[in-house]
C-alpha cells in the first residue's frame, strides 16, 4: 500500500541538486546512519497507530494520499529547505510558486490575478475575509449554515459581525433568505461554499452573483474542498453553471492538499483584482536585500512559508496539467462517479435514507427507523461494525430537516449519519467490495 519503488529516484535527484553547489568548498562531515535508523524505526512503530488512510477501503474523512511526484519533490526540496517568504530565502521555489498561482487562477478563468500558497484553507479564508473587511468597512459577513465553521471563527478574530444564512432542503444556501438579509443593507461580504465539508454541496453561485450585481457586496468563494471539480466535465448542469460563475467572484480559496494531490499543508488564496496587494504593504529591509522584484512575503499574512510546498505543487502540475479532459480531470471524474454509484445503491435499498444526489464526491446517508434518536444510536453501531470489516467511514451530524422524505419522528434537531468522501479514483473500482462490507456490517441491526 505504501509506494517504496520510487524512493530510489531520490538518490538520482540528489546528485542533480548537488550540482548547484559544485563551485562551493566541500564541507566535511558524515551522517551516522545507525542512530537515524534506530529513531526512524521507533517512529515507524508509533505511526502504526493509524487508520489505513491511503487504502481505498478508507472512505471516511477528507484524507487523500499525496501523489508520489508531490511526495518526492517535497522531499527533494527539503535538502535546500527554501523559505518562500522572500526571494532571498526561496529563489527558485518562489518563481515556481508564482507559476503555480498563474495556473490555478487560469483554472478558474482568471488572468492577471494575485495570490499565493499558504498553510491551508483556514489561513487562506482568513486572508480573503481580511481583505474583504478592509474593503467593506467592517460590515457583516454571511455564509450558509453548512459553510465551514472557520468563517465564523475568523470573523471573531477580525472583530466583524457574522450571520449564518439558512439552507434550502438540498443543503445549499437559501437564496431568498440571503436576499432578505441583503435588504437590510449591512452585509459587506457573502461567502459561497463550493463544496461543503459535511455534505459536499455547492452553493447556488449563479444566483448569488446576480444578487451581487444588485446589492453590491463582496463575493468570496470558499472552494477549499471542491475547487478542482471545475475541471470535471460530467457535473450536473446546475453545478456546472455554478462553477462556471467562479470567474465572477472577488476571491477564491482552494486547497491543493485536498484534491490537488499535495501533502499537508498546502492551501491557496486568489484575488481577481491584484491591486489588493496594497493592503499587505509593509517594510522589512533585512529580508529583501537582493531583489527589487515582488516578494511573496509582500502579499501574504504568513511570514516564513515552506518553499517545498511550492516545489511539490509545481512538479505535480507539470505532470498533471490543470486542463479539462486531461488525466488529472479524469481522475476527479472517477471519484465523482464512485459517489454517484454508491448513492444509487443506497437509494435503491430500503434499509437506508440517503441525502441529496452528490454534486461532487461526498455521500451522506442514515438508516430507516422510527425516530432520530433511535437511528442515531443504531448508526454508531453500524459505524463500528464497518470498522470491524476494515471499512472506514465517518460520522456526521445532520439537521433532520435536510433528510428527504423522512418518515421518522424528529425527537431531536439532528440525526447521526454515515458520511463517505470518495476522494480516491480507486474508489470506483473498489465499490463492490465497499458495498459488500457495508452489507455485512448491517447484520448488527438485522
C-alpha positions in Angstrom: 0.0 0.0 0.0 2.9 2.4 0.6 4.9 3.0 -2.5 8.6 2.3 -2.0 9.9 1.7 -5.5 10.0 5.5 -6.2 12.3 6.1 -3.3 15.3 5.2 -5.4 14.7 8.3 -7.5 15.7 10.5 -4.6 19.4 9.3 -4.9 19.4 10.4 -8.6 17.8 13.8 -8.0 20.1 14.4 -5.0 23.1 14.2 -7.4 21.5 16.7 -9.7 20.7 19.0 -6.8 24.3 18.9 -5.6 25.5 20.3 -8.9 24.2 23.7 -7.8 26.9 23.7 -5.1 29.8 22.4 -7.3 31.6 25.7 -7.1 31.4 25.7 -3.2 34.2 24.4 -1.0 33.5 20.9 0.5 32.0 20.8 4.0 33.4 17.8 6.0 31.0 15.6 7.9 29.3 12.3 7.6 25.9 11.2 8.7 25.9 8.4 11.3 23.2 6.1 9.8 22.6 3.8 12.7 21.2 6.4 15.1 19.0 7.6 12.3 17.8 4.0 11.6 17.0 3.4 15.3 14.9 6.5 15.8 13.2 6.1 12.4 12.2 2.6 13.2 10.7 3.7 16.5 8.9 6.5 14.7 7.5 4.0 12.2 6.3 1.8 15.1 4.5 4.8 16.6 3.0 5.7 13.2 1.4 2.2 13.0 -1.3 3.6 15.3 -3.3 5.0 12.4 -6.2 4.2 10.1 -5.2 3.0 6.6 -5.7 6.4 5.1 -4.1 5.6 1.7 -6.2 2.5 1.1 -9.5 2.6 -0.9 -11.3 1.0 2.0 -10.7 4.1 3.9 -13.6 6.2 2.7 -14.3 8.4 5.6 -12.7 11.8 6.3 -11.1 14.1 3.7 -7.8 12.3 3.5 -6.2 11.7 0.2 -2.6 10.5 -0.1 -0.2 12.8 -2.0 0.9 11.6 -5.4 4.4 10.2 -5.5 5.6 13.1 -7.6 4.4 15.6 -4.9 5.9 13.5 -2.0 9.3 13.1 -3.8 9.5 16.7 -5.0 8.7 17.9 -1.5 11.4 15.7 0.0 13.9 16.8 -2.7 13.3 20.4 -1.8 13.9 19.8 1.9 17.7 19.3 1.2 17.7 23.1 0.5 14.7 23.9 2.8 13.7 27.1 0.9 11.6 29.8 2.6 9.2 31.4 0.2 8.7 34.5 2.4 11.3 36.3 0.3 13.3 35.7 -2.8 16.5 35.7 -0.7 15.3 32.5 1.0 13.5 30.8 -1.8 14.9 32.0 -5.2 13.8 29.1 -7.4 10.8 27.9 -5.3 9.3 31.4 -5.2 9.2 31.6 -9.0 7.8 28.1 -9.1 5.0 29.2 -6.7 4.2 32.2 -9.0 3.8 29.8 -11.9 1.5 27.5 -9.9 -0.6 30.6 -8.9 -1.0 31.6 -12.6 -2.1 28.0 -13.5 -4.5 27.8 -10.6 -6.1 31.2 -11.5 -6.4 30.1 -15.1 -8.2 27.0 -14.0 -11.0 29.4 -12.8 -10.8 31.6 -15.9 -8.6 34.3 -14.4 -5.5 36.1 -15.8 -3.5 38.8 -14.1 -4.7 37.9 -10.6 -2.9 37.9 -7.3 -2.4 35.0 -5.0 -0.1 32.7 -3.1 0.1 29.4 -1.3 -0.4 29.1 2.4 -0.8 26.6 5.2 -4.3 25.6 4.3 -7.9 26.7 3.8 -8.3 28.3 7.2 -5.4 30.7 6.7 -6.5 31.3 3.1 -10.0 32.2 4.2 -8.6 34.4 6.9 -6.7 36.4 4.3 -9.7 36.6 1.9 -12.0 37.9 4.7 -9.3 40.2 6.0 -9.1 41.8 2.5 -12.9 41.8 2.3 -13.2 43.5 5.6 -10.7 46.1 4.6 -12.8 47.0 1.5 -16.3 46.7 3.1 -15.8 49.0 6.1 -16.3 46.2 8.7 -19.8 45.3 7.5 -21.3 41.9 8.2 -20.0 38.6 6.7 -22.6 36.0 5.9 -22.2 32.3 4.8 -24.6 29.4 4.7 -25.4 27.2 7.7 -23.4 24.4 6.0 -20.3 26.6 5.5 -17.2 25.6 7.3 -17.1 26.8 10.9 -13.8 28.6 10.2 -15.7 31.6 8.7 -17.5 32.4 11.9 -14.3 31.9 13.9 -12.3 34.2 11.5 -14.9 36.9 11.9 -14.4 36.7 15.6 -10.7 37.2 15.2 -11.3 40.1 12.8 -14.0 41.7 15.0 -16.5 41.5 12.2 -20.2 40.6 12.6 -21.1 37.2 11.2 -24.5 35.7 10.4 -25.4 32.2 9.0 -27.8 32.0 6.1 -30.4 29.2 6.3 -30.1 26.4 3.8 -32.8 25.0 1.5 -33.8 21.4 1.7 -30.9 20.3 -0.6 -28.3 21.8 1.8 -27.4 24.7 -0.4 -27.7 28.3 0.7 -31.3 29.6 0.5 -31.1 32.5 -1.9 -34.4 34.0 -0.8 -33.1 34.1 2.8 -29.9 35.7 1.6 -31.8 38.4 -0.2 -33.8 39.2 2.9 -30.5 39.7 4.7 -29.1 41.9 1.9 -32.2 44.1 2.0 -31.1 45.3 5.5 -28.1 46.9 3.9 -25.5 45.8 6.5 -23.9 42.9 4.6 -20.5 43.6 3.2 -19.3 40.1 2.2 -21.1 36.9 1.1 -19.2 33.6 1.3 -20.3 31.0 -1.3 -19.1 27.5 -0.4 -18.2 25.4 -3.5 -18.3 22.0 -1.8 -19.3 21.9 1.9 -17.2 19.7 4.0 -20.2 17.9 5.6 -22.4 17.2 2.6 -20.3 18.2 -0.4 -23.0 20.5 -1.8 -22.3 23.6 -3.9 -24.0 26.9 -3.1 -26.0 28.5 -5.9 -23.3 30.8 -7.2 -25.1 31.8 -10.3 -27.9 33.3 -8.2 -25.6 34.8 -5.7 -23.6 36.6 -8.5 -26.9 38.0 -9.7 -27.7 39.3 -6.2 -24.2 40.8 -6.0 -24.9 42.8 -9.2 -28.0 44.3 -7.4 -26.7 44.8 -3.9 -23.0 45.4 -4.3 -21.4 43.2 -1.7 -18.0 41.5 -2.0 -18.2 37.9 -3.0 -15.8 35.3 -1.7 -15.8 31.6 -2.9 -14.6 29.0 -0.4 -13.7 26.3 -2.9 -11.2 24.7 -0.5 -12.8 21.3 -1.0 -14.5 21.5 -4.3 -12.5 23.9 -6.4 -10.7 21.4 -8.6 -14.1 20.0 -9.7 -14.3 22.9 -12.1 -12.3 20.6 -14.4 -14.8 17.8 -14.4 -17.0 17.5 -17.5 -19.9 15.5 -16.2 -21.1 17.6 -13.3 -24.9 18.1 -13.3 -25.9 21.1 -15.3 -26.7 23.3 -12.3 -23.4 22.5 -10.6 -21.5 23.1 -13.9 -23.2 26.5 -14.2 -22.3 27.5 -10.7 -18.6 26.5 -11.2 -18.6 28.5 -14.4 -19.5 31.6 -12.4 -16.4 31.4 -10.3 -14.8 33.7 -12.8 -17.1 36.5 -11.4 -16.2 36.3 -7.7 -13.7 38.6 -6.0 -11.6 35.9 -4.2 -11.2 32.2 -4.2 -9.7 29.7 -1.8 -8.7 26.2 -3.0 -6.7 23.6 -1.1 -4.2 21.6 -3.2 -3.7 19.3 -0.1 -7.3 18.1 -0.6 -7.9 17.1 -4.3 -4.7 18.6 -5.6 -2.6 15.5 -4.7 -0.4 17.5 -2.2 0.8 16.8 1.3 -0.4 19.0 4.2 -0.3 21.9 4.4 -0.8 23.5 1.1 -3.7 25.9 0.7 -4.1 28.8 -1.8 -5.9 32.2 -1.8 -6.5 34.0 -5.1 -7.7 37.6 -5.7 -9.2 38.7 -9.0 -8.1 42.3 -8.5 -4.3 42.4 -8.0 -4.5 45.9 -6.5 -5.4 44.4 -3.1 -1.7 43.9 -2.7 -1.8 47.5 -1.2 -3.3 46.1 2.0 -0.2 43.8 2.5 2.3 46.6 2.1 5.0 46.7 4.8 8.7 47.4 5.2 11.2 44.7 6.1 14.6 45.8 4.9 16.5 42.8 6.3 14.7 40.2 4.1 14.6 42.0 0.8 18.2 43.0 0.1 19.0 41.1 -3.2 16.0 41.8 -5.4 13.5 44.5 -6.3 11.0 42.0 -7.7 7.7 41.3 -5.8 8.3 39.0 -2.9 5.6 36.6 -1.9 6.0 37.8 1.6 4.7 41.2 0.5 1.3 39.6 -0.4 0.9 37.1 2.4 0.0 37.4 6.1 2.3 34.4 6.8 6.0 35.1 7.1 8.1 32.0 6.8 6.5 29.5 4.5 7.8 26.2 3.1 9.1 26.6 -0.4 9.0 22.8 -0.5 5.2 23.1 -0.9 5.6 25.2 -4.0 8.1 22.8 -5.4 5.9 19.8 -4.9 2.8 21.6 -6.4 4.9 22.8 -9.4 6.1 19.3 -10.1 2.6 17.9 -9.8 1.1 20.4 -12.2 3.9 19.7 -14.6 2.9 16.0 -14.6 -0.9 16.7 -14.3 -1.8 20.0 -16.1 -5.0 21.6 -14.8 -6.9 21.1 -18.0 -10.4 19.8 -18.6 -10.3 16.4 -20.2 -6.8 15.6 -19.2 -5.6 12.9 -16.8 -6.0 14.9 -13.6 -9.6 15.8 -14.5 -10.3 12.2 -15.5 -9.2 11.0 -12.0 -11.5 13.5 -10.4 -14.3 12.3 -12.6 -13.8 8.7 -11.3 -14.2 9.9 -7.8 -17.5 11.6 -8.6 -18.7 8.5 -10.5 -17.9 6.4 -7.4 -20.0 8.7 -5.3 -22.9 8.5 -7.8 -22.7 4.7 -7.9 -22.8 4.4 -4.1 -25.7 6.9 -4.0 -27.7 4.8 -6.5 -27.2 1.6 -4.4 -28.2 3.3 -1.2 -31.2 5.0 -2.7 -32.5 1.6 -4.0 -32.1 -0.1 -0.6 -35.0 0.3 1.8 -32.6 0.0 4.8 -31.1 3.4 4.1 -32.2 7.0 3.8 -29.8 8.9 1.6 -29.2 12.6 1.3 -29.5 14.5 -1.9 -27.6 13.3 -5.0 -23.9 14.0 -4.7 -22.8 17.1 -6.5 -19.1 16.2 -6.0 -17.8 13.1 -4.4 -19.3 13.1 -0.9 -22.2 10.7 0.0 -24.2 11.0 3.3 -26.8 8.6 4.4 -28.5 7.2 7.5 -30.9 4.3 8.4 -34.6 4.0 8.1 -36.2 3.9 11.6 -38.8 5.3 13.9 -37.0 8.3 15.5 -33.9 10.4 15.1 -32.6 9.4 18.5 -33.1 5.7 17.8 -31.5 5.9 14.4 -28.5 7.9 15.7 -27.8 5.3 18.3 -28.0 2.4 15.8 -25.9 4.2 13.1 -23.0 4.3 15.5 -23.2 0.5 15.9 -23.1 0.2 12.1 -20.1 2.5 12.0 -18.2 0.3 14.5 -19.3 -2.8 12.6 -17.9 -1.3 9.4 -14.6 -0.8 11.0 -14.6 -4.4 12.1 -15.0 -5.2 8.4 -12.0 -3.0 7.6 -14.3 -0.4 6.0 -13.6 3.0 7.5 -16.4 5.6 7.1 -17.1 8.9 9.0 -19.9 10.1 11.1 -21.8 13.4 10.5 -24.5 15.2 12.5 -27.1 16.5 10.0 -30.2 18.6 10.6 -33.2 16.3 10.4 -34.9 18.8 8.1 -32.3 18.1 5.4 -33.2 14.4 5.0 -35.6 14.0 2.1 -39.0 12.3 2.6 -38.1 11.3 6.1 -40.8 9.4 7.9 -39.2 9.2 11.4 -40.0 11.3 14.4 -37.9 14.5 14.9 -37.4 13.9 18.6 -34.1 15.8 18.4 -32.8 18.5 16.0 -30.1 16.5 14.3 -29.6 12.9 13.2 -26.3 10.9 13.1 -25.4 9.9 9.5 -22.6 7.9 7.8 -20.5 10.0 5.5 -18.1 8.9 2.8 -15.6 11.0 1.0 -14.8 9.0 -2.1 -11.7 11.1 -2.9 -9.5 8.4 -4.4 -10.1 7.4 -8.0 -9.6 3.8 -6.9 -12.9 4.0 -5.0 -14.8 3.4 -8.2 -13.0 0.1 -8.8 -13.5 -0.9 -5.1 -17.2 0.0 -4.9 -18.4 -3.6 -5.0 -16.1 -4.5 -2.1 -17.2 -1.4 -0.2 -20.8 -2.4 -0.6 -20.3 -6.0 0.5 -18.6 -4.9 3.7 -21.3 -2.3 4.4 -23.9 -5.0 3.8 -22.2 -7.4 6.3 -21.9 -4.6 8.9 -25.6 -4.1 8.7 -26.1 -7.5 10.3 -25.9 -5.7 13.7 -29.3 -4.2 13.1 -31.0 -7.2 11.5 
